[in-house]
Amino acid sequence: MSKGALQRFGWGPIIVCWLLAVLSLYVPLLTHAGGVLPFTDNDDVMRMVTAMDLADGQGWQDKLEHRDNAPYGTPMHWSRLVDAPIAGLLLLLRPELGAHATVIVPLVLPPVLLLLLLAASVGLTRRLLGPGHDLAAALLPVLSIVVLGEFSPGRIDHHNWQMILTTALVWATISGRTRPIAAIVAGGLAATSLAIGIETLPFIVGSIVAFSLFWVRDPAAAGNARRFALALAAGTALHFVAATAPAFYFTAACDELSVTYVVAIGLVAVAMVGATLLGRGLAAPQRLLVMTLFGGLAAGVTLMLFPECRAGPYGALDARAFNLLLTHVPEAQPFWNRFLADPADILPYLTAPLAGLVILGPCCSVTRGERRLDWLVLALFLLLATLVALLQIRGARLAVMPAMPVGVWLIAQASQAYRNRRGALRALGLVASWALFASIVQALVPMVVSGGSAKANSPVAATGSSACYEPGAYRALAALPRGSVLSPMQIGAEVLRYTRNSVVSAGYHRNPVGALDVEDFFSAGESVARRIAWKRNLTYVVACRGMAQLRADPKAPADSFVALYAQDRHWPWLEPLSAAGDRLQIYRVLK
C-alpha cells in the first residue's frame, strides 16, 4: 500500500492502534498454560462446532445440529455466513497443522476482524467530522472493554461481525443521503446484518426511517430512498434463498431470517417505493403522512400474516423453558436489574452510549448546514441502540460504536479549548473527555478502589467451575466409544466440541425439550430419570463440580441425582468410569 493511500484514509493510525490492541489481547495468552485459553462462552464453543461441521462436509443449507437433542437433532438459527470464514481457514490450515488448526483459527480470526471495525470507525468519523481525527476514531474503540471483549482471541461468534456491519451501515446510511452507491451499499449491509442475526433489527429500522426522512425533507432524495429499499429487499431475498433449503421456504420463524422477514422487508420496500412515487409534488408534511401511512400498512400486514412474532423471537417457548434457558442469563437482563446489583460492574458497558446521547445535544446545536443532519441521523441510530441496551445488556455490544464519533467530537472540542488557553482545568477536561468514552478506564477504577481484586462477572468464574471448560477435561470422555451424553447444559457445547458424542442439550432455545429433560433428569427423581434415559437411549451421564445445574436443591426428591451427588452417591444403574479426583465425572448408563 502506498504512502499516499495510507494518508488519504488514515490507515497509519488504524494500523498503529490495531497493533496496540493485538498486543493487549495476546499478552494474557503468554501467561496461560500452553498458550491457549479455554472458551468461556458457550456460543463461541458452539460456533466452532457448527463451523467444523461445515468444514467436514455438512451442507450449507443444512443447519441442523445433528448431535444436539440426541438422538433427534436441533435446527439451529445461526447463519452460515459466520461459519464460512472459520471453516475456510480450517480447510486451509488442516493440511499443515492437522488438529491444531481448530486451536489456531479461533485465536487469530477475531483480532484480524478488529482491523475492519477500526476502518469503519474512521470512515464514519470522517463523514461526520472530516479528516484530522483519525487517531481518536481508531483509538477510542481500542479503549472500550466492549470492543476488546468481542474481538479478543476465542470470540468467534457473530457479535463482532454485527459490530462491523452496523458501524458500516450507519456510515453508508449517512453517506447515502447524497450518494447513490452508498444508498445501495446501505441496503446490502442491512440485509447481510439481518441474515447474520436479528439483533441488528434496530439498525435496520433506523436506516429505513433515515432514508424515508431524507425523502420527506428533500424530494430529490427519492432516488436514493428507492435504491436503498430495493437493495435491502433484493439482498434479504438472496440471503434467504442461499441459506434456506427449499423445504423450509414457507416455514415462518421469528428468531432468524425466514419468510417472515423476507415478506416484511419486501412490504417495506414496496411502501418506500410506492410512497416516493405517489408523493411526487406533495409538500413535506404531506410526504411525511404518505410515508407514515404506507409504512404503517406494511407493518400491519406483516403482523397480520405472522401474528406469532408479536411476542418476540422467544414467544414460542413455554414459561418453564423460558425461565430455564433465558431468565438467568446475565446479558439478557435489563440495565436496571444489573445496575442495582452491581453498578460499578455494569456502568462501563453503557457509559459511552448514554454520554453520547447527552452530548449529541450540544454537538448538533453548534454544527451548521448539512452536517447537522448527519449528526441527527447518528442520533437516531444511537437512540435505538441504547434503548435496546437498556432493555437487554447484550445490546451494549452494538450501542458502543455509534457513540464513538460523539466521543471524538468531544475530544476535539476539549483539545481545541486546551490549545487556545492552556491550564490545569482544561487539561483535566481533555483527560475527562477521553475517559468518558474509554470504558476500559472506567472498568479499572473499581479494581483500584477495591485494591486490585477485580470482581468476576462471568458465570464460569462466579461458580468456580472454570476447570469444567478446560479442553483437557474432556480427553477421557473423547477416548470412550461414541454415544449419547446427558450433561449439565452449561457444558453441552464443550462435549460437542471436544468429543464426537451427542448431547441431550447444549442450552439453546431451539431445543426446549432437551433442556427440560436435562433439568428433570438431574432434579426430578430416579423414576423420571430412568424414563428419560430410556427415551433418549443414553450412553453416558457427565457431571462436573461447581455446575449450577448440579447444586443440591432443597425441593429436589431425596432420590434425585443432585441430592445423591451432593453425598458422593449415585443410582445403581450408573457405572462410574472416572477416578474420584477427576474434574469431569463420567458414568456409563447400564442397560
C-alpha positions in Angstrom: 0.0 0.0 0.0 1.4 3.4 -1.0 2.2 6.2 1.5 -0.4 8.4 -0.2 -3.2 5.8 0.3 -2.2 5.4 4.0 -2.6 9.2 4.4 -5.7 9.6 2.4 -7.8 7.3 4.6 -5.8 7.3 7.8 -4.6 3.8 7.6 -1.5 4.7 9.5 -3.4 5.5 12.8 -5.6 2.5 12.2 -2.8 0.0 11.9 -0.9 1.5 14.9 -4.0 1.3 17.1 -4.8 -2.2 15.8 -1.3 -3.4 16.7 -1.6 -1.9 20.2 -4.9 -3.8 20.6 -3.4 -7.0 19.3 -0.6 -6.8 21.8 -3.0 -6.2 24.7 -5.2 -9.1 23.6 -2.3 -11.6 23.1 -0.1 -10.9 26.1 -2.5 -12.7 28.5 -2.1 -15.8 26.4 1.6 -15.9 27.2 0.9 -16.4 30.9 -1.6 -19.1 30.4 -0.5 -22.8 30.5 0.1 -24.0 27.0 -0.6 -20.6 25.4 -4.2 -21.5 24.8 -7.2 -20.1 26.7 -10.3 -22.2 27.0 -13.5 -20.8 25.7 -15.7 -19.3 28.4 -18.7 -18.5 26.3 -20.9 -21.4 25.1 -21.8 -19.5 21.9 -18.1 -19.4 20.8 -17.7 -23.1 21.5 -20.9 -23.9 19.6 -19.9 -21.7 16.7 -16.7 -23.8 16.4 -18.9 -26.9 16.4 -21.1 -25.6 13.5 -18.0 -24.4 11.6 -16.3 -27.7 12.0 -19.5 -29.5 10.8 -19.4 -27.3 7.7 -15.7 -27.9 7.1 -16.4 -31.7 7.5 -18.9 -31.6 4.7 -22.3 -30.7 6.2 -24.4 -28.9 3.7 -24.6 -25.1 3.5 -28.4 -25.2 3.8 -28.4 -28.0 6.4 -28.4 -26.0 9.7 -29.5 -29.0 11.8 -27.1 -29.6 14.6 -27.3 -33.4 14.4 -25.5 -34.1 17.7 -27.7 -31.8 19.8 -31.1 -33.0 21.3 -29.9 -36.6 20.9 -31.0 -38.6 19.1 -33.2 -36.1 17.1 -31.1 -33.1 16.3 -31.7 -29.3 16.8 -32.5 -26.9 13.9 -30.1 -24.0 14.7 -31.0 -20.4 13.8 -27.4 -19.4 13.2 -26.0 -18.1 9.9 -23.5 -20.0 7.8 -22.1 -16.6 6.8 -20.2 -16.6 10.1 -19.3 -20.3 9.8 -17.8 -19.9 6.4 -14.6 -18.0 7.2 -13.9 -20.2 10.1 -14.5 -23.4 8.1 -12.4 -21.9 5.2 -9.5 -21.3 7.5 -9.8 -24.8 9.0 -9.7 -26.3 5.5 -6.7 -24.1 4.6 -4.7 -24.9 7.7 -5.5 -28.5 8.3 -3.0 -29.9 5.8 -0.2 -28.2 7.6 -1.4 -28.1 11.2 -3.8 -31.0 11.5 -6.0 -30.9 14.6 -4.1 -27.8 15.8 -6.0 -25.8 13.2 -9.1 -25.8 15.4 -7.0 -24.1 18.2 -5.2 -21.6 16.0 -8.2 -20.3 14.0 -10.3 -19.0 16.9 -7.2 -17.4 18.4 -6.2 -15.4 15.3 -9.5 -14.6 13.5 -11.2 -12.1 16.0 -8.2 -9.7 16.2 -8.0 -9.7 12.4 -11.7 -8.7 12.2 -10.9 -5.8 14.6 -9.0 -4.1 11.7 -12.2 -3.9 9.8 -14.1 -2.4 12.7 -11.4 0.3 13.2 -11.5 1.1 9.5 -15.3 1.5 9.7 -14.9 3.7 12.8 -12.5 6.0 11.0 -14.8 6.1 7.9 -17.9 7.0 9.9 -16.0 9.7 11.9 -14.5 11.2 8.7 -18.1 11.5 7.3 -19.2 13.4 10.4 -16.1 15.4 11.3 -13.9 15.4 8.2 -10.3 14.4 8.2 -7.9 15.1 11.0 -9.5 12.9 13.7 -8.3 9.5 12.6 -6.2 8.7 15.6 -9.0 9.3 18.1 -11.5 7.4 15.9 -9.2 4.4 15.8 -8.0 4.6 19.4 -11.4 5.1 21.2 -12.7 1.6 20.2 -9.5 0.0 21.3 -10.0 1.6 24.7 -13.5 0.1 25.0 -13.9 -3.1 27.1 -16.9 -4.0 24.9 -14.9 -3.9 21.7 -11.8 -5.7 23.3 -14.1 -8.3 24.7 -15.9 -9.0 21.4 -12.6 -9.1 19.4 -10.4 -11.0 21.8 -8.9 -14.4 20.9 -11.6 -17.1 21.0 -14.5 -14.8 20.3 -15.7 -16.3 17.1 -19.5 -16.0 17.5 -21.4 -13.5 15.3 -21.3 -10.4 17.6 -18.1 -9.0 16.2 -19.4 -9.3 12.7 -22.5 -7.5 13.7 -20.5 -4.7 15.2 -18.6 -4.3 11.9 -21.7 -4.4 9.8 -23.8 -2.0 11.9 -21.0 0.6 12.1 -20.6 0.4 8.3 -24.4 0.6 7.9 -24.5 3.9 9.9 -21.7 5.2 7.7 -23.4 4.1 4.5 -26.8 5.4 5.6 -25.4 8.9 6.3 -23.5 8.9 3.1 -26.5 7.5 1.2 -28.4 10.8 1.7 -26.4 12.2 -1.2 -24.5 9.3 -2.8 -26.4 6.7 -4.8 -23.8 4.0 -4.4 -23.8 4.5 -0.7 -27.6 4.0 -0.6 -27.2 0.7 -2.4 -24.4 -0.4 -0.1 -26.5 0.5 2.9 -29.3 -1.8 1.7 -26.9 -4.6 1.2 -25.3 -4.1 4.6 -28.7 -4.0 6.3 -29.7 -7.3 4.5 -26.4 -9.0 5.4 -26.7 -7.9 9.1 -30.2 -9.3 9.2 -29.0 -12.6 7.7 -26.4 -13.0 10.4 -28.8 -12.2 13.3 -31.9 -10.3 14.2 -30.2 -8.4 17.0 -29.4 -5.8 14.3 -33.1 -5.0 13.6 -32.9 -1.7 15.4 -30.2 -0.6 13.0 -32.2 -1.8 10.0 -35.2 0.1 11.3 -33.0 3.1 11.8 -31.8 3.0 8.2 -35.3 2.6 6.9 -36.5 5.6 8.9 -33.5 7.7 7.9 -33.9 7.1 4.1 -37.7 7.8 4.4 -37.0 11.1 6.2 -34.4 12.0 3.7 -37.1 12.0 1.1 -39.6 13.8 3.3 -37.1 16.6 3.8 -36.0 16.7 0.2 -37.9 15.2 -2.8 -34.6 14.9 -4.7 -33.6 12.1 -2.3 -36.4 9.9 -3.7 -34.0 8.0 -6.0 -31.6 7.1 -3.1 -34.5 6.0 -0.9 -35.7 3.7 -3.7 -32.2 2.4 -4.3 -31.8 1.6 -0.6 -35.2 -0.1 -0.4 -34.7 -2.3 -3.5 -31.1 -3.2 -2.4 -32.5 -4.2 1.1 -35.3 -6.3 -0.4 -33.1 -8.0 -3.0 -30.3 -8.6 -0.6 -32.7 -10.1 2.0 -34.3 -12.4 -0.6 -30.9 -13.5 -1.9 -29.6 -14.3 1.6 -32.8 -16.2 2.4 -32.7 -18.3 -0.8 -29.0 -19.1 -0.4 -29.3 -20.1 3.3 -32.6 -21.9 3.3 -33.5 -25.4 2.0 -36.5 -25.2 -0.4 -38.5 -27.4 2.0 -38.4 -24.6 4.6 -39.1 -21.6 2.3 -42.6 -21.2 3.8 -41.7 -22.0 7.4 -42.2 -18.9 9.4 -39.7 -18.1 12.2 -39.2 -15.0 14.3 -35.6 -15.7 15.6 -33.8 -15.9 12.2 -34.0 -14.8 8.6 -37.1 -16.7 7.3 -40.1 -16.0 5.1 -41.3 -13.7 7.9 -38.6 -11.2 7.4 -38.5 -11.6 3.6 -42.1 -10.6 3.4 -41.7 -7.8 6.0 -38.7 -6.3 4.2 -40.5 -6.8 0.8 -43.5 -4.9 2.1 -41.3 -2.1 3.5 -39.6 -1.8 0.1 -43.0 -1.6 -1.7 -44.1 1.1 0.9 -40.9 3.2 0.3 -41.0 2.9 -3.5 -44.8 3.5 -3.6 -44.7 6.5 -1.3 -41.8 8.2 -3.2 -43.6 7.6 -6.5 -47.1 8.7 -5.4 -45.8 11.5 -3.2 -44.3 13.5 -6.1 -45.3 17.1 -5.9 -46.6 17.0 -2.4 -45.4 19.3 0.4 -43.2 17.9 3.2 -46.0 17.4 5.8 -48.0 15.5 3.1 -44.9 13.4 2.2 -44.5 12.5 5.8 -48.1 11.5 6.1 -47.9 9.3 2.9 -44.7 7.6 4.1 -46.2 7.0 7.6 -49.4 5.5 6.1 -47.5 3.2 3.7 -45.1 2.2 6.4 -47.9 1.5 8.9 -49.7 -0.5 6.3 -46.6 -2.6 5.7 -46.1 -3.2 9.5 -49.8 -4.1 9.9 -49.9 -6.6 7.1 -46.7 -8.2 8.4 -48.2 -8.7 11.9 -51.4 -10.0 10.4 -49.6 -12.6 8.4 -47.2 -13.6 11.2 -49.0 -13.0 14.5 -46.7 -15.3 16.3 -43.9 -12.7 16.1 -45.9 -10.2 18.2 -44.5 -12.0 21.3 -40.9 -11.6 20.1 -38.3 -14.2 19.0 -38.8 -16.4 22.0 -42.6 -16.2 22.1 -43.0 -19.9 21.3 -41.2 -21.0 24.5 -43.4 -22.1 27.4 -42.8 -20.3 30.7 -40.8 -23.1 32.2 -38.4 -23.5 29.3 -38.1 -19.7 29.0 -37.2 -19.4 32.7 -34.7 -22.3 32.5 -32.9 -21.1 29.3 -33.1 -17.3 29.4 -34.2 -15.7 32.6 -31.0 -16.2 34.5 -28.7 -15.3 31.6 -26.8 -12.1 32.8 -26.6 -10.4 29.4 -30.3 -10.9 28.8 -31.3 -8.9 31.9 -32.3 -5.2 31.7 -29.9 -2.5 32.6 -31.7 -1.5 35.9 -31.5 -5.1 37.3 -27.8 -5.3 36.7 -27.2 -1.7 37.8 -29.0 -2.3 41.2 -27.0 -5.5 41.7 -23.5 -4.1 40.8 -23.4 -0.5 39.3 -19.6 -0.5 39.2 -19.6 -3.6 37.0 -22.3 -2.5 34.5 -21.6 1.2 34.0 -18.6 0.7 31.8 -20.8 -1.0 29.2 -23.3 1.8 28.9 -21.5 5.0 29.9 -20.4 5.8 26.3 -23.8 5.3 24.7 -25.6 7.3 27.4 -23.0 10.0 27.4 -23.2 10.1 23.6 -26.9 10.8 23.7 -26.4 13.7 26.1 -23.5 15.2 24.3 -25.3 15.0 20.9 -27.5 17.9 22.0 -24.7 20.5 22.2 -22.9 18.8 19.2 -26.0 19.3 17.0 -26.6 22.8 18.3 -23.2 24.1 17.3 -23.0 22.2 14.0 -24.3 24.1 10.9 -25.5 23.1 7.5 -25.9 19.7 6.1 -23.5 18.2 8.6 -26.0 18.8 11.3 -28.4 16.4 9.5 -25.7 13.8 9.5 -25.4 14.1 13.3 -29.1 13.8 13.7 -29.1 10.5 11.7 -26.3 9.3 14.0 -28.5 10.3 17.0 -31.4 8.2 15.6 -29.2 5.1 15.4 -27.6 5.7 18.8 -31.0 6.2 20.5 -32.4 3.0 19.1 -29.3 1.0 20.0 -29.2 2.5 23.5 -32.9 1.7 24.2 -32.3 -1.9 23.3 -29.2 -2.0 25.5 -31.2 -0.7 28.4 -33.8 -3.5 27.9 -31.1 -6.1 27.5 -27.5 -5.6 28.5 -26.3 -7.6 25.5 -27.4 -4.6 23.3 -24.4 -2.7 24.6 -22.3 -4.6 22.0 -24.0 -2.7 19.2 -24.6 0.6 21.1 -21.0 1.5 21.8 -19.7 2.1 18.2 -22.4 4.8 17.3 -21.2 6.7 20.4 -17.6 6.7 19.3 -17.9 9.7 16.8 -19.5 11.7 19.6 -16.5 10.9 21.8 -14.2 12.0 19.0 -16.1 15.3 18.7 -15.9 15.9 22.4 -12.2 15.2 22.4 -11.7 17.6 19.5 -13.6 20.4 21.4 -11.6 19.7 24.6 -8.3 19.7 22.6 -9.1 23.0 20.9 -10.0 24.6 24.2 -6.7 23.4 25.7 -4.7 24.7 22.8 -6.5 28.1 22.9 -5.7 28.6 26.6 -3.6 26.1 28.5 -4.4 25.4 32.1 -4.9 22.6 34.6 -8.7 22.8 34.3 -8.7 22.5 30.6 -6.1 19.7 30.8 -8.4 17.9 33.2 -11.3 18.4 30.8 -9.3 16.8 28.0 -8.4 13.8 30.1 -12.1 13.5 31.2 -13.3 13.6 27.5 -11.1 10.5 26.8 -12.1 8.7 30.0 -15.8 9.3 29.4 -15.7 7.1 26.3 -12.8 4.8 27.2 -14.7 2.2 29.2 -11.5 0.2 29.9 -10.5 3.1 32.2 -13.9 3.1 33.9 -13.6 -0.7 34.5 -10.2 -0.2 36.1 -11.4 2.3 38.7 -13.4 -0.2 40.8 -10.4 -2.5 40.7 -8.1 0.2 42.0 -10.6 1.2 44.7 -11.0 -2.4 45.8 -7.3 -3.0 46.0 -6.8 -4.7 42.6 -9.3 -7.5 43.2 -11.5 -7.5 40.1 -14.9 -8.9 40.6 -15.5 -11.8 38.3 -18.7 -11.3 36.4 -18.8 -14.3 34.2 -20.9 -17.4 35.1 -17.7 -19.5 34.9 -15.8 -17.5 37.4 -18.8 -16.9 39.6 -19.4 -20.6 40.1 -15.8 -21.7 40.5 -16.3 -24.2 37.7 -13.6 -22.9 35.2 -11.9 -26.3 35.1 -15.1 -27.8 33.7 -14.4 -25.8 30.5 -10.8 -26.8 30.0 -10.3 -28.8 26.8 -8.1 -31.3 28.7 -11.0 -32.2 31.0 -12.7 -34.0 28.0 -9.9 -36.3 27.0 -11.2 -39.3 28.9 -14.7 -38.8 27.5 -13.4 -38.4 24.0 -11.4 -41.7 24.3 -14.6 -43.7 25.1 -16.8 -45.3 22.4 -19.1 -42.7 20.8 -22.5 -42.4 22.3 -25.2 -40.1 23.7 -24.4 -37.9 26.7 -26.6 -36.2 29.2 -24.6 -33.4 30.9 -25.3 -30.0 32.5 -26.4 -27.6 29.8 -23.5 -25.3 30.6 -21.0 -27.8 29.2 -23.1 -29.3 26.5 -21.3 -27.3 23.8 -17.9 -28.4 25.2 -19.0 -32.1 24.9 -19.8 -31.5 21.3 -16.6 -29.5 20.6 -14.1 -31.8 22.3 -15.7 -35.2 21.6 -17.7 -36.9 18.9 -20.6 -37.7 21.2 -24.1 -36.3 21.0 -25.8 -34.4 23.9 -29.3 -34.0 25.1 -29.0 -30.2 25.4 -26.3 -27.5 24.8 -28.7 -24.9 26.3 -30.2 -23.3 23.2 -33.8 -22.2 22.9 -34.5 -24.2 19.7 -34.2 -27.3 21.9 -36.5 -26.6 24.8 -37.5 -30.3 25.2 -33.9 -31.3 25.6 -33.3 -28.6 28.2 -36.3 -29.7 30.2 -35.2 -33.3 30.0 -31.7 -32.4 31.4 -33.3 -30.5 34.3 -35.7 -33.3 35.1 -33.0 -35.9 34.9 -30.9 -34.2 37.5 -33.7 -32.9 39.8 -36.9 -34.8 39.4 -36.1 -38.2 40.9 -34.9 -41.6 39.8 -38.1 -42.8 38.1 -38.2 -39.8 35.9 -34.5 -40.0 35.1 -34.8 -43.7 34.1 -37.7 -42.8 31.6 -35.5 -40.0 30.1 -32.5 -42.4 29.8 -34.7 -45.0 28.1 -36.3 -42.5 25.8 -33.0 -40.9 24.8 -31.1 -44.2 24.7 -28.4 -42.5 26.8 -24.8 -43.9 26.8 -23.2 -41.7 29.4 -24.0 -39.2 32.1 -21.4 -36.5 32.7 -21.2 -34.2 35.8 -18.7 -31.6 37.0 -18.3 -30.0 40.4 -19.4 -26.3 40.5 -22.1 -26.5 37.8 -25.2 -24.6 38.8 -27.5 -27.3 37.5 -25.9 -29.8 39.8 -26.3 -27.9 43.0 -28.4 -29.6 45.7 -31.9 -28.2 45.7 -33.9 -28.5 49.0 -37.0 -29.1 46.9 -35.5 -32.0 44.9 -36.5 -35.5 45.9 -34.1 -37.4 48.1 -33.5 -39.9 45.3 -32.7 -37.2 42.7 -29.3 -37.1 41.0 -28.4 -33.7 42.6 -29.3 -34.9 46.1 -27.3 -38.1 45.8 -24.4 -36.3 44.0 -24.0 -33.9 47.0 -23.4 -37.0 49.1 -21.0 -38.6 46.5 -23.6 -41.3 45.7 -25.4 -42.3 42.5 -28.0 -44.7 41.2 -27.0 -48.3 40.8 -27.7 -48.2 37.1 -24.9 -45.6 36.6 -21.4 -47.1 36.4 -18.6 -44.7 37.3 -15.9 -44.5 34.7 -13.8 -41.7 36.3 -11.4 -41.6 39.2 -12.7 -39.8 42.3 -10.3 -36.9 41.7 -11.2 -36.3 38.1 -12.9 -33.0 37.4 -15.3 -34.5 34.9 -17.2 -37.4 36.4 -18.4 -39.9 33.8 -21.0 -42.6 34.3 -22.0 -45.3 31.9 -25.7 -45.9 31.7 -26.3 -49.6 32.3 -28.9 -51.0 30.0 
